[in-house]
Amino acid sequence: MRTPKKPDPIDIEVGHRIRLLRLQCGMSQTELANRLGVTFQQVQKYEKGVNRVGAGRLNKIAQVLGVPVSTFFGTDDAFVAEHAEGSSSQSPLTLLTVPGALRLMRAFAQLKDGKLRRSIVEAIENIVAGRR
């Protein structure tokens, strides 16, 4: 009996980067799909790393999103080592795929007061830890 094949960690990372860049452009999955000539379901699969993105398609995605193809890959051996088979580390980019996270980061980045930023982080950490 065959077990289902798990997505490759690098395919997942590329998918996360596609999603983040798409969101950064304010583009829906449907809009990206239309510009690529695929279904939005296909874009969903790319973003989750379920389906691999071929070189030609990745190049087209880069053009649509206005970034170099290299944006979807790490620039050094540390990236490859981090995503080696069996690695337990998870990309920080994954955090930005949580609904609302990108909006939160944009707003947070606009805060000029470092003390206020630290207080907000501390408050959120306390909420997560169950302290109020």
N, CA, C and O atoms as a Tinker XYZ file with bonds, in Angstrom:
   528  protein
     1  N      0.844000   -1.174000    0.000000    73     2
     2  CA     0.000000    0.000000    0.000000    64     1     3
     3  C      0.897000    1.247000    0.000000    63     2     4     5
     4  O      1.816000    1.363000    0.810000    81     3
     5  N      0.614000    2.170000   -0.917000    73     3     6
     6  CA     1.406000    3.394000   -1.020000    64     5     7
     7  C      0.859000    4.460000   -0.088000    63     6     8     9
     8  O     -0.351000    4.620000    0.070000    81     7
     9  N      1.781000    5.182000    0.521000    73     7    10
    10  CA     1.370000    6.315000    1.346000    64     9    11
    11  C      1.373000    7.561000    0.472000    63    10    12    13
    12  O      2.185000    7.672000   -0.447000    81    11
    13  N      0.476000    8.496000    0.750000    73    11    14
    14  CA     0.446000    9.715000   -0.059000    64    13    15
    15  C      1.770000   10.463000    0.042000    63    14    16    17
    16  O      2.355000   10.568000    1.120000    81    15
    17  N      2.232000   10.977000   -1.085000    73    15    18
    18  CA     3.490000   11.716000   -1.113000    64    17    19
    19  C      3.300000   13.082000   -0.463000    63    18    20    21
    20  O      2.351000   13.804000   -0.766000    81    19
    21  N      4.221000   13.421000    0.435000    73    19    22
    22  CA     4.165000   14.716000    1.107000    64    21    23
    23  C      4.796000   15.774000    0.206000    63    22    24    25
    24  O      5.746000   15.489000   -0.523000    81    23
    25  N      4.259000   17.006000    0.258000    73    23    26
    26  CA     4.878000   18.080000   -0.529000    64    25    27
    27  C      6.316000   18.313000   -0.089000    63    26    28    29
    28  O      6.637000   18.196000    1.094000    81    27
    29  N      7.165000   18.635000   -1.025000    73    27    30
    30  CA     8.555000   18.950000   -0.746000    64    29    31
    31  C      8.616000   20.276000    0.020000    63    30    32    33
    32  O      7.895000   21.212000   -0.327000    81    31
    33  N      9.456000   20.376000    1.045000    73    31    34
    34  CA     9.539000   21.624000    1.816000    64    33    35
    35  C      9.876000   22.852000    0.964000    63    34    36    37
    36  O      9.417000   23.955000    1.261000    81    35
    37  N     10.659000   22.668000   -0.070000    73    35    38
    38  CA    11.000000   23.818000   -0.915000    64    37    39
    39  C      9.794000   24.236000   -1.751000    63    38    40    41
    40  O      9.585000   25.427000   -1.983000    81    39
    41  N      8.992000   23.259000   -2.210000    73    39    42
    42  CA     7.761000   23.600000   -2.935000    64    41    43
    43  C      6.813000   24.380000   -2.024000    63    42    44    45
    44  O      6.144000   25.312000   -2.470000    81    43
    45  N      6.760000   24.001000   -0.759000    73    43    46
    46  CA     5.920000   24.703000    0.209000    64    45    47
    47  C      6.428000   26.128000    0.400000    63    46    48    49
    48  O      5.640000   27.073000    0.427000    81    47
    49  N      7.735000   26.282000    0.531000    73    47    50
    50  CA     8.331000   27.606000    0.712000    64    49    51
    51  C      8.063000   28.499000   -0.500000    63    50    52    53
    52  O      7.702000   29.665000   -0.344000    81    51
    53  N      8.236000   27.960000   -1.691000    73    51    54
    54  CA     7.957000   28.734000   -2.913000    64    53    55
    55  C      6.490000   29.149000   -2.915000    63    54    56    57
    56  O      6.164000   30.291000   -3.239000    81    55
    57  N      5.612000   28.226000   -2.556000    73    55    58
    58  CA     4.184000   28.539000   -2.487000    64    57    59
    59  C      3.875000   29.642000   -1.500000    63    58    60    61
    60  O      3.062000   30.521000   -1.785000    81    59
    61  N      4.517000   29.608000   -0.332000    73    59    62
    62  CA     4.310000   30.657000    0.669000    64    61    63
    63  C      4.758000   32.008000    0.120000    63    62    64    65
    64  O      4.100000   33.027000    0.330000    81    63
    65  N      5.862000   32.001000   -0.570000    73    63    66
    66  CA     6.358000   33.262000   -1.134000    64    65    67
    67  C      5.425000   33.783000   -2.218000    63    66    68    69
    68  O      5.205000   34.990000   -2.325000    81    67
    69  N      4.876000   32.879000   -3.019000    73    67    70
    70  CA     3.897000   33.304000   -4.032000    64    69    71
    71  C      2.719000   33.972000   -3.341000    63    70    72    73
    72  O      2.289000   35.056000   -3.736000    81    71
    73  N      2.197000   33.317000   -2.305000    73    71    74
    74  CA     1.035000   33.860000   -1.581000    64    73    75
    75  C      1.343000   35.229000   -0.973000    63    74    76    77
    76  O      0.552000   36.163000   -1.112000    81    75
    77  N      2.482000   35.348000   -0.304000    73    75    78
    78  CA     2.834000   36.622000    0.334000    64    77    79
    79  C      2.980000   37.749000   -0.681000    63    78    80    81
    80  O      2.504000   38.862000   -0.458000    81    79
    81  N      3.636000   37.455000   -1.785000    73    79    82
    82  CA     3.816000   38.480000   -2.813000    64    81    83
    83  C      2.486000   38.849000   -3.464000    63    82    84    85
    84  O      2.247000   40.015000   -3.779000    81    83
    85  N      1.620000   37.851000   -3.666000    73    83    86
    86  CA     0.300000   38.114000   -4.233000    64    85    87
    87  C     -0.494000   39.019000   -3.296000    63    86    88    89
    88  O     -1.107000   39.991000   -3.738000    81    87
    89  N     -0.482000   38.698000   -2.001000    73    87    90
    90  CA    -1.198000   39.521000   -1.024000    64    89    91
    91  C     -0.609000   40.925000   -0.945000    63    90    92    93
    92  O     -1.337000   41.909000   -0.819000    81    91
    93  N      0.699000   41.002000   -1.020000    73    91    94
    94  CA     1.372000   42.300000   -0.979000    64    93    95
    95  C      0.933000   43.175000   -2.151000    63    94    96    97
    96  O      0.847000   44.396000   -2.022000    81    95
    97  N      0.656000   42.549000   -3.289000    73    95    98
    98  CA     0.186000   43.275000   -4.470000    64    97    99
    99  C     -1.308000   43.572000   -4.396000    63    98   100   101
   100  O     -1.845000   44.281000   -5.246000    81    99
   101  N     -1.981000   43.027000   -3.375000    73    99   102
   102  CA    -3.422000   43.219000   -3.252000    64   101   103
   103  C     -4.204000   42.441000   -4.300000    63   102   104   105
   104  O     -5.293000   42.846000   -4.705000    81   103
   105  N     -3.641000   41.331000   -4.728000    73   103   106
   106  CA    -4.226000   40.541000   -5.808000    64   105   107
   107  C     -4.914000   39.301000   -5.236000    63   106   108   109
   108  O     -4.387000   38.654000   -4.332000    81   107
   109  N     -6.078000   38.981000   -5.764000    73   107   110
   110  CA    -6.778000   37.767000   -5.333000    64   109   111
   111  C     -6.201000   36.558000   -6.067000    63   110   112   113
   112  O     -5.500000   36.694000   -7.070000    81   111
   113  N     -6.513000   35.378000   -5.544000    73   111   114
   114  CA    -6.089000   34.146000   -6.222000    64   113   115
   115  C     -6.718000   34.080000   -7.607000    63   114   116   117
   116  O     -6.080000   33.639000   -8.563000    81   115
   117  N     -7.956000   34.516000   -7.712000    73   115   118
   118  CA    -8.658000   34.491000   -9.003000    64   117   119
   119  C     -7.971000   35.404000  -10.015000    63   118   120   121
   120  O     -7.793000   35.030000  -11.174000    81   119
   121  N     -7.588000   36.602000   -9.575000    73   119   122
   122  CA    -6.913000   37.527000  -10.483000    64   121   123
   123  C     -5.574000   36.962000  -10.959000    63   122   124   125
   124  O     -5.256000   37.028000  -12.146000    81   123
   125  N     -4.794000   36.407000  -10.033000    73   123   126
   126  CA    -3.519000   35.804000  -10.425000    64   125   127
   127  C     -3.768000   34.649000  -11.385000    63   126   128   129
   128  O     -3.086000   34.517000  -12.401000    81   127
   129  N     -4.745000   33.818000  -11.058000    73   127   130
   130  CA    -5.067000   32.671000  -11.914000    64   129   131
   131  C     -5.440000   33.123000  -13.325000    63   130   132   133
   132  O     -4.977000   32.543000  -14.307000    81   131
   133  N     -6.270000   34.148000  -13.425000    73   131   134
   134  CA    -6.667000   34.653000  -14.746000    64   133   135
   135  C     -5.475000   35.147000  -15.542000    63   134   136   137
   136  O     -5.392000   34.924000  -16.750000    81   135
   137  N     -4.559000   35.811000  -14.875000    73   135   138
   138  CA    -3.377000   36.336000  -15.576000    64   137   139
   139  C     -2.406000   35.238000  -15.974000    63   138   140   141
   140  O     -1.590000   35.409000  -16.880000    81   139
   141  N     -2.506000   34.089000  -15.271000    73   139   142
   142  CA    -1.645000   32.943000  -15.592000    64   141   143
   143  C     -2.311000   31.980000  -16.569000    63   142   144   145
   144  O     -1.643000   31.144000  -17.178000    81   143
   145  N     -3.631000   32.098000  -16.717000    73   143   146
   146  CA    -4.358000   31.169000  -17.566000    64   145   147
   147  C     -4.624000   29.828000  -16.897000    63   146   148   149
   148  O     -4.684000   28.798000  -17.568000    81   147
   149  N     -4.786000   29.839000  -15.568000    73   147   150
   150  CA    -5.099000   28.631000  -14.805000    64   149   151
   151  C     -6.306000   28.923000  -13.919000    63   150   152   153
   152  O     -6.789000   30.055000  -13.884000    81   151
   153  N     -6.795000   27.918000  -13.206000    73   151   154
   154  CA    -7.903000   28.124000  -12.283000    64   153   155
   155  C     -7.393000   28.638000  -10.947000    63   154   156   157
   156  O     -6.217000   28.482000  -10.617000    81   155
   157  N     -8.287000   29.252000  -10.181000    73   155   158
   158  CA    -7.858000   29.723000   -8.857000    64   157   159
   159  C     -7.517000   28.544000   -7.964000    63   158   160   161
   160  O     -6.696000   28.666000   -7.056000    81   159
   161  N     -8.154000   27.382000   -8.221000    73   159   162
   162  CA    -7.818000   26.193000   -7.442000    64   161   163
   163  C     -6.360000   25.790000   -7.666000    63   162   164   165
   164  O     -5.680000   25.330000   -6.748000    81   163
   165  N     -5.895000   25.972000   -8.900000    73   163   166
   166  CA    -4.500000   25.656000   -9.204000    64   165   167
   167  C     -3.572000   26.593000   -8.436000    63   166   168   169
   168  O     -2.547000   26.159000   -7.909000    81   167
   169  N     -3.921000   27.859000   -8.371000    73   167   170
   170  CA    -3.122000   28.822000   -7.607000    64   169   171
   171  C     -3.109000   28.413000   -6.133000    63   170   172   173
   172  O     -2.067000   28.487000   -5.482000    81   171
   173  N     -4.263000   27.981000   -5.599000    73   171   174
   174  CA    -4.313000   27.507000   -4.214000    64   173   175
   175  C     -3.335000   26.356000   -4.004000    63   174   176   177
   176  O     -2.613000   26.320000   -3.007000    81   175
   177  N     -3.316000   25.423000   -4.942000    73   175   178
   178  CA    -2.422000   24.268000   -4.829000    64   177   179
   179  C     -0.957000   24.696000   -4.896000    63   178   180   181
   180  O     -0.117000   24.158000   -4.175000    81   179
   181  N     -0.653000   25.660000   -5.759000    73   179   182
   182  CA     0.717000   26.182000   -5.812000    64   181   183
   183  C      1.089000   26.793000   -4.464000    63   182   184   185
   184  O      2.166000   26.528000   -3.929000    81   183
   185  N      0.194000   27.611000   -3.921000    73   183   186
   186  CA     0.493000   28.324000   -2.683000    64   185   187
   187  C      0.658000   27.389000   -1.490000    63   186   188   189
   188  O      1.395000   27.702000   -0.555000    81   187
   189  N     -0.008000   26.265000   -1.514000    73   187   190
   190  CA     0.117000   25.284000   -0.430000    64   189   191
   191  C      1.273000   24.324000   -0.665000    63   190   192   193
   192  O      1.622000   23.544000    0.221000    81   191
   193  N      1.869000   24.373000   -1.850000    73   191   194
   194  CA     2.968000   23.467000   -2.168000    64   193   195
   195  C      2.496000   22.086000   -2.550000    63   194   196   197
   196  O      3.311000   21.174000   -2.687000    81   195
   197  N      1.191000   21.907000   -2.728000    73   195   198
   198  CA     0.632000   20.609000   -3.112000    64   197   199
   199  C      1.031000   20.278000   -4.546000    63   198   200   201
   200  O      1.398000   19.144000   -4.855000    81   199
   201  N      0.953000   21.280000   -5.415000    73   199   202
   202  CA     1.403000   21.119000   -6.805000    64   201   203
   203  C      2.670000   21.929000   -7.010000    63   202   204   205
   204  O      2.770000   23.081000   -6.589000    81   203
   205  N      3.621000   21.308000   -7.658000    73   203   206
   206  CA     4.861000   22.018000   -7.972000    64   205   207
   207  C      4.621000   23.028000   -9.085000    63   206   208   209
   208  O      3.775000   22.835000   -9.959000    81   207
   209  N      5.386000   24.107000   -9.028000    73   207   210
   210  CA     5.304000   25.138000  -10.051000    64   209   211
   211  C      6.452000   24.915000  -11.021000    63   210   212   213
   212  O      7.617000   24.959000  -10.628000    81   211
   213  N      6.131000   24.678000  -12.283000    73   211   214
   214  CA     7.160000   24.496000  -13.301000    64   213   215
   215  C      7.933000   25.784000  -13.527000    63   214   216   217
   216  O      7.480000   26.867000  -13.157000    81   215
   217  N      9.094000   25.659000  -14.132000    73   215   218
   218  CA     9.974000   26.813000  -14.343000    64   217   219
   219  C      9.304000   27.902000  -15.172000    63   218   220   221
   220  O      9.383000   29.082000  -14.833000    81   219
   221  N      8.646000   27.507000  -16.256000    73   219   222
   222  CA     7.974000   28.493000  -17.110000    64   221   223
   223  C      6.863000   29.208000  -16.377000    63   222   224   225
   224  O      6.711000   30.424000  -16.495000    81   223
   225  N      6.086000   28.452000  -15.618000    73   223   226
   226  CA     4.972000   29.043000  -14.861000    64   225   227
   227  C      5.505000   29.946000  -13.759000    63   226   228   229
   228  O      4.945000   31.013000  -13.506000    81   227
   229  N      6.582000   29.529000  -13.101000    73   227   230
   230  CA     7.165000   30.357000  -12.041000    64   229   231
   231  C      7.684000   31.677000  -12.625000    63   230   232   233
   232  O      7.573000   32.729000  -11.997000    81   231
   233  N      8.241000   31.607000  -13.809000    73   231   234
   234  CA     8.705000   32.812000  -14.477000    64   233   235
   235  C      7.529000   33.750000  -14.765000    63   234   236   237
   236  O      7.640000   34.962000  -14.581000    81   235
   237  N      6.416000   33.194000  -15.211000    73   235   238
   238  CA     5.219000   33.998000  -15.491000    64   237   239
   239  C      4.667000   34.608000  -14.196000    63   238   240   241
   240  O      4.262000   35.770000  -14.182000    81   239
   241  N      4.652000   33.834000  -13.123000    73   239   242
   242  CA     4.194000   34.344000  -11.824000    64   241   243
   243  C      5.070000   35.520000  -11.399000    63   242   244   245
   244  O      4.567000   36.542000  -10.932000    81   243
   245  N      6.374000   35.370000  -11.564000    73   243   246
   246  CA     7.305000   36.443000  -11.205000    64   245   247
   247  C      7.002000   37.708000  -12.016000    63   246   248   249
   248  O      7.015000   38.815000  -11.476000    81   247
   249  N      6.731000   37.539000  -13.306000    73   247   250
   250  CA     6.403000   38.692000  -14.159000    64   249   251
   251  C      5.125000   39.372000  -13.691000    63   250   252   253
   252  O      5.074000   40.596000  -13.577000    81   251
   253  N      4.099000   38.582000  -13.421000    73   251   254
   254  CA     2.812000   39.131000  -12.985000    64   253   255
   255  C      2.961000   39.871000  -11.659000    63   254   256   257
   256  O      2.361000   40.929000  -11.469000    81   255
   257  N      3.754000   39.323000  -10.747000    73   255   258
   258  CA     3.928000   39.928000   -9.426000    64   257   259
   259  C      5.025000   40.994000   -9.414000    63   258   260   261
   260  O      5.221000   41.673000   -8.406000    81   259
   261  N      5.733000   41.140000  -10.525000    73   259   262
   262  CA     6.742000   42.187000  -10.646000    64   261   263
   263  C      7.985000   41.965000   -9.813000    63   262   264   265
   264  O      8.553000   42.909000   -9.263000    81   263
   265  N      8.411000   40.702000   -9.719000    73   263   266
   266  CA     9.608000   40.372000   -8.947000    64   265   267
   267  C     10.511000   39.467000   -9.779000    63   266   268   269
   268  O     10.035000   38.818000  -10.710000    81   267
   269  N     11.809000   39.412000   -9.462000    73   267   270
   270  CA    12.676000   38.448000  -10.131000    64   269   271
   271  C     12.349000   37.026000   -9.664000    63   270   272   273
   272  O     11.905000   36.832000   -8.533000    81   271
   273  N     12.565000   36.047000  -10.522000    73   271   274
   274  CA    12.296000   34.649000  -10.173000    64   273   275
   275  C     13.068000   34.252000   -8.919000    63   274   276   277
   276  O     12.581000   33.449000   -8.123000    81   275
   277  N     14.252000   34.800000   -8.737000    73   275   278
   278  CA    15.078000   34.444000   -7.575000    64   277   279
   279  C     14.397000   34.774000   -6.255000    63   278   280   281
   280  O     14.790000   34.242000   -5.217000    81   279
   281  N     13.395000   35.630000   -6.265000    73   279   282
   282  CA    12.655000   35.987000   -5.051000    64   281   283
   283  C     12.020000   34.759000   -4.410000    63   282   284   285
   284  O     11.821000   34.726000   -3.196000    81   283
   285  N     11.704000   33.758000   -5.209000    73   283   286
   286  CA    11.009000   32.578000   -4.710000    64   285   287
   287  C     11.950000   31.555000   -4.071000    63   286   288   289
   288  O     11.505000   30.541000   -3.533000    81   287
   289  N     13.251000   31.832000   -4.137000    73   287   290
   290  CA    14.243000   30.889000   -3.612000    64   289   291
   291  C     15.180000   31.583000   -2.646000    63   290   292   293
   292  O     15.347000   32.802000   -2.696000    81   291
   293  N     15.800000   30.796000   -1.754000    73   291   294
   294  CA    16.817000   31.322000   -0.860000    64   293   295
   295  C     18.042000   31.696000   -1.665000    63   294   296   297
   296  O     18.260000   31.188000   -2.765000    81   295
   297  N     18.832000   32.581000   -1.110000    73   295   298
   298  CA    20.005000   33.043000   -1.842000    64   297   299
   299  C     21.291000   32.395000   -1.371000    63   298   300   301
   300  O     22.372000   32.708000   -1.869000    81   299
   301  N     21.173000   31.482000   -0.401000    73   299   302
   302  CA    22.400000   30.843000    0.078000    64   301   303
   303  C     22.125000   29.418000    0.531000    63   302   304   305
   304  O     20.979000   28.968000    0.541000    81   303
   305  N     23.178000   28.720000    0.903000    73   303   306
   306  CA    23.050000   27.331000    1.325000    64   305   307
   307  C     22.266000   27.178000    2.623000    63   306   308   309
   308  O     21.748000   26.097000    2.901000    81   307
   309  N     22.168000   28.241000    3.425000    73   307   310
   310  CA    21.409000   28.169000    4.676000    64   309   311
   311  C     19.945000   27.876000    4.395000    63   310   312   313
   312  O     19.294000   27.144000    5.140000    81   311
   313  N     19.432000   28.454000    3.317000    73   311   314
   314  CA    18.035000   28.202000    2.942000    64   313   315
   315  C     17.829000   26.730000    2.634000    63   314   316   317
   316  O     16.867000   26.126000    3.109000    81   315
   317  N     18.710000   26.154000    1.854000    73   315   318
   318  CA    18.590000   24.743000    1.489000    64   317   319
   319  C     18.719000   23.870000    2.733000    63   318   320   321
   320  O     17.950000   22.926000    2.915000    81   319
   321  N     19.684000   24.182000    3.584000    73   319   322
   322  CA    19.874000   23.391000    4.804000    64   321   323
   323  C     18.661000   23.479000    5.713000    63   322   324   325
   324  O     18.264000   22.490000    6.329000    81   323
   325  N     18.080000   24.654000    5.795000    73   323   326
   326  CA    16.903000   24.853000    6.649000    64   325   327
   327  C     15.730000   24.013000    6.166000    63   326   328   329
   328  O     14.895000   23.592000    6.967000    81   327
   329  N     15.663000   23.767000    4.865000    73   327   330
   330  CA    14.525000   23.058000    4.299000    64   329   331
   331  C     14.856000   21.627000    3.898000    63   330   332   333
   332  O     14.121000   20.995000    3.140000    81   331
   333  N     15.947000   21.137000    4.406000    73   331   334
   334  CA    16.329000   19.762000    4.101000    64   333   335
   335  C     15.292000   18.795000    4.651000    63   334   336   337
   336  O     14.582000   19.106000    5.607000    81   335
   337  N     15.214000   17.630000    4.042000    73   335   338
   338  CA    14.263000   16.593000    4.469000    64   337   339
   339  C     14.396000   16.347000    5.963000    63   338   340   341
   340  O     15.496000   16.162000    6.483000    81   339
   341  N     13.248000   16.347000    6.648000    73   339   342
   342  CA    13.247000   16.074000    8.077000    64   341   343
   343  C     13.488000   17.297000    8.940000    63   342   344   345
   344  O     13.493000   17.188000   10.166000    81   343
   345  N     13.687000   18.447000    8.338000    73   343   346
   346  CA    13.907000   19.655000    9.125000    64   345   347
   347  C     12.640000   20.009000    9.882000    63   346   348   349
   348  O     11.550000   20.005000    9.310000    81   347
   349  N     12.777000   20.313000   11.155000    73   347   350
   350  CA    11.610000   20.652000   11.960000    64   349   351
   351  C     11.341000   22.148000   11.974000    63   350   352   353
   352  O     10.306000   22.583000   12.479000    81   351
   353  N     12.254000   22.942000   11.430000    73   351   354
   354  CA    12.040000   24.379000   11.442000    64   353   355
   355  C     10.981000   24.753000   10.406000    63   354   356   357
   356  O     10.834000   24.112000    9.365000    81   355
   357  N     10.253000   25.814000   10.735000    73   355   358
   358  CA     9.213000   26.288000    9.841000    64   357   359
   359  C      9.559000   27.711000    9.440000    63   358   360   361
   360  O     10.029000   28.495000   10.264000    81   359
   361  N      9.335000   28.039000    8.203000    73   359   362
   362  CA     9.662000   29.361000    7.720000    64   361   363
   363  C      8.829000   30.427000    8.422000    63   362   364   365
   364  O      7.632000   30.234000    8.634000    81   363
   365  N      9.445000   31.543000    8.783000    73   363   366
   366  CA     8.668000   32.654000    9.348000    64   365   367
   367  C      7.630000   33.170000    8.352000    63   366   368   369
   368  O      6.637000   33.776000    8.754000    81   367
   369  N      7.848000   32.938000    7.071000    73   367   370
   370  CA     6.870000   33.359000    6.071000    64   369   371
   371  C      5.524000   32.688000    6.289000    63   370   372   373
   372  O      4.483000   33.251000    5.949000    81   371
   373  N      5.542000   31.490000    6.854000    73   371   374
   374  CA     4.307000   30.770000    7.137000    64   373   375
   375  C      3.404000   31.593000    8.051000    63   374   376   377
   376  O      2.182000   31.563000    7.910000    81   375
   377  N      3.998000   32.321000    8.978000    73   375   378
   378  CA     3.219000   33.128000    9.914000    64   377   379
   379  C      2.389000   34.186000    9.194000    63   378   380   381
   380  O      1.291000   34.525000    9.634000    81   379
   381  N      2.906000   34.696000    8.106000    73   379   382
   382  CA     2.189000   35.746000    7.389000    64   381   383
   383  C      1.023000   35.220000    6.569000    63   382   384   385
   384  O      0.268000   36.011000    6.003000    81   383
   385  N      0.859000   33.917000    6.492000    73   383   386
   386  CA    -0.286000   33.356000    5.769000    64   385   387
   387  C     -1.519000   33.265000    6.662000    63   386   388   389
   388  O     -2.606000   32.950000    6.178000    81   387
   389  N     -1.368000   33.535000    7.957000    73   387   390
   390  CA    -2.509000   33.558000    8.875000    64   389   391
   391  C     -3.380000   34.768000    8.505000    63   390   392   393
   392  O     -2.866000   35.874000    8.338000    81   391
   393  N     -4.691000   34.559000    8.377000    73   391   394
   394  CA    -5.560000   35.692000    8.017000    64   393   395
   395  C     -5.361000   36.881000    8.961000    63   394   396   397
   396  O     -5.383000   36.722000   10.182000    81   395
   397  N     -5.170000   38.052000    8.394000    73   395   398
   398  CA    -4.992000   39.271000    9.170000    64   397   399
   399  C     -3.557000   39.585000    9.533000    63   398   400   401
   400  O     -3.262000   40.706000    9.949000    81   399
   401  N     -2.657000   38.632000    9.388000    73   399   402
   402  CA    -1.272000   38.837000    9.818000    64   401   403
   403  C     -0.577000   39.927000    9.005000    63   402   404   405
   404  O      0.157000   40.743000    9.563000    81   403
   405  N     -0.800000   39.945000    7.717000    73   403   406
   406  CA    -0.140000   40.943000    6.877000    64   405   407
   407  C     -0.656000   42.345000    7.214000    63   406   408   409
   408  O      0.123000   43.298000    7.267000    81   407
   409  N     -1.964000   42.471000    7.442000    73   407   410
   410  CA    -2.534000   43.763000    7.840000    64   409   411
   411  C     -1.947000   44.217000    9.167000    63   410   412   413
   412  O     -1.607000   45.386000    9.344000    81   411
   413  N     -1.834000   43.275000   10.093000    73   411   414
   414  CA    -1.269000   43.591000   11.406000    64   413   415
   415  C      0.176000   44.074000   11.264000    63   414   416   417
   416  O      0.569000   45.061000   11.885000    81   415
   417  N      0.958000   43.380000   10.452000    73   415   418
   418  CA     2.364000   43.751000   10.259000    64   417   419
   419  C      2.494000   45.131000    9.616000    63   418   420   421
   420  O      3.355000   45.923000   10.000000    81   419
   421  N      1.634000   45.413000    8.636000    73   419   422
   422  CA     1.687000   46.733000    7.990000    64   421   423
   423  C      1.399000   47.839000    8.995000    63   422   424   425
   424  O      2.105000   48.846000    9.042000    81   423
   425  N      0.355000   47.644000    9.801000    73   423   426
   426  CA     0.004000   48.643000   10.801000    64   425   427
   427  C      1.108000   48.775000   11.848000    63   426   428   429
   428  O      1.481000   49.883000   12.235000    81   427
   429  N      1.623000   47.641000   12.299000    73   427   430
   430  CA     2.685000   47.624000   13.310000    64   429   431
   431  C      3.918000   48.371000   12.803000    63   430   432   433
   432  O      4.545000   49.122000   13.550000    81   431
   433  N      4.261000   48.162000   11.539000    73   431   434
   434  CA     5.441000   48.797000   10.962000    64   433   435
   435  C      5.309000   50.322000   10.906000    63   434   436   437
   436  O      6.313000   51.032000   10.854000    81   435
   437  N      4.087000   50.816000   10.915000    73   435   438
   438  CA     3.875000   52.265000   10.854000    64   437   439
   439  C      4.046000   52.948000   12.209000    63   438   440   441
   440  O      4.155000   54.172000   12.281000    81   439
   441  N      4.070000   52.154000   13.285000    73   439   442
   442  CA     4.270000   52.727000   14.614000    64   441   443
   443  C      5.710000   53.217000   14.755000    63   442   444   445
   444  O      6.650000   52.463000   14.506000    81   443
   445  N      5.880000   54.453000   15.146000    73   443   446
   446  CA     7.226000   55.029000   15.290000    64   445   447
   447  C      7.784000   54.856000   16.698000    63   446   448   449
   448  O      8.999000   54.840000   16.893000    81   447
   449  N      6.901000   54.727000   17.669000    73   447   450
   450  CA     7.291000   54.653000   19.077000    64   449   451
   451  C      7.726000   53.230000   19.433000    63   450   452   453
   452  O      6.889000   52.329000   19.508000    81   451
   453  N      9.014000   53.022000   19.652000    73   451   454
   454  CA     9.551000   51.704000   19.975000    64   453   455
   455  C      8.973000   51.131000   21.259000    63   454   456   457
   456  O      8.726000   49.929000   21.355000    81   455
   457  N      8.758000   51.997000   22.245000    73   455   458
   458  CA     8.191000   51.540000   23.514000    64   457   459
   459  C      6.764000   51.021000   23.304000    63   458   460   461
   460  O      6.380000   49.999000   23.872000    81   459
   461  N      5.998000   51.720000   22.498000    73   459   462
   462  CA     4.633000   51.287000   22.192000    64   461   463
   463  C      4.642000   49.946000   21.456000    63   462   464   465
   464  O      3.834000   49.067000   21.754000    81   463
   465  N      5.562000   49.790000   20.492000    73   463   466
   466  CA     5.674000   48.512000   19.771000    64   465   467
   467  C      5.979000   47.372000   20.732000    63   466   468   469
   468  O      5.355000   46.314000   20.660000    81   467
   469  N      6.939000   47.585000   21.635000    73   467   470
   470  CA     7.280000   46.550000   22.616000    64   469   471
   471  C      6.089000   46.227000   23.513000    63   470   472   473
   472  O      5.861000   45.064000   23.845000    81   471
   473  N      5.336000   47.239000   23.903000    73   471   474
   474  CA     4.155000   47.029000   24.750000    64   473   475
   475  C      3.097000   46.204000   24.020000    63   474   476   477
   476  O      2.458000   45.335000   24.615000    81   475
   477  N      2.919000   46.475000   22.748000    73   475   478
   478  CA     1.937000   45.720000   21.960000    64   477   479
   479  C      2.363000   44.264000   21.856000    63   478   480   481
   480  O      1.546000   43.362000   22.041000    81   479
   481  N      3.632000   44.029000   21.560000    73   479   482
   482  CA     4.134000   42.652000   21.469000    64   481   483
   483  C      3.947000   41.944000   22.801000    63   482   484   485
   484  O      3.491000   40.801000   22.840000    81   483
   485  N      4.295000   42.614000   23.889000    73   483   486
   486  CA     4.153000   42.019000   25.217000    64   485   487
   487  C      2.687000   41.709000   25.520000    63   486   488   489
   488  O      2.381000   40.649000   26.066000    81   487
   489  N      1.791000   42.612000   25.176000    73   487   490
   490  CA     0.360000   42.393000   25.421000    64   489   491
   491  C     -0.141000   41.174000   24.644000    63   490   492   493
   492  O     -0.887000   40.357000   25.184000    81   491
   493  N      0.258000   41.053000   23.404000    73   491   494
   494  CA    -0.174000   39.915000   22.588000    64   493   495
   495  C      0.408000   38.615000   23.134000    63   494   496   497
   496  O     -0.283000   37.598000   23.186000    81   495
   497  N      1.680000   38.644000   23.543000    73   495   498
   498  CA     2.276000   37.447000   24.128000    64   497   499
   499  C      1.546000   37.035000   25.405000    63   498   500   501
   500  O      1.364000   35.846000   25.664000    81   499
   501  N      1.131000   38.012000   26.197000    73   499   502
   502  CA     0.386000   37.719000   27.422000    64   501   503
   503  C     -0.986000   37.127000   27.096000    63   502   504   505
   504  O     -1.431000   36.194000   27.765000    81   503
   505  N     -1.646000   37.651000   26.093000    73   503   506
   506  CA    -2.940000   37.105000   25.683000    64   505   507
   507  C     -2.789000   35.654000   25.249000    63   506   508   509
   508  O     -3.573000   34.793000   25.648000    81   507
   509  N     -1.773000   35.387000   24.428000    73   507   510
   510  CA    -1.533000   34.024000   23.952000    64   509   511
   511  C     -1.224000   33.090000   25.107000    63   510   512   513
   512  O     -1.658000   31.938000   25.115000    81   511
   513  N     -0.476000   33.583000   26.080000    73   511   514
   514  CA    -0.100000   32.754000   27.238000    64   513   515
   515  C     -1.258000   32.594000   28.228000    63   514   516   517
   516  O     -1.135000   31.865000   29.212000    81   515
   517  N     -2.376000   33.269000   27.974000    73   515   518
   518  CA    -3.530000   33.123000   28.848000    64   517   519
   519  C     -3.579000   34.111000   29.977000    63   518   520   521
   520  O     -4.452000   34.025000   30.840000    81   519
   521  N     -2.656000   35.053000   29.991000    73   519   522
   522  CA    -2.652000   36.098000   31.016000    64   521   523
   523  C     -3.327000   37.323000   30.441000    63   522   524   525
   524  O     -3.179000   37.624000   29.257000    81   523
   525  N     -4.052000   38.014000   31.257000    73   523   526
   526  CA    -4.719000   39.242000   30.763000    64   525   527
   527  C     -4.361000   40.421000   31.560000    63   526   528
   528  O     -4.833000   41.522000   31.278000    81   527
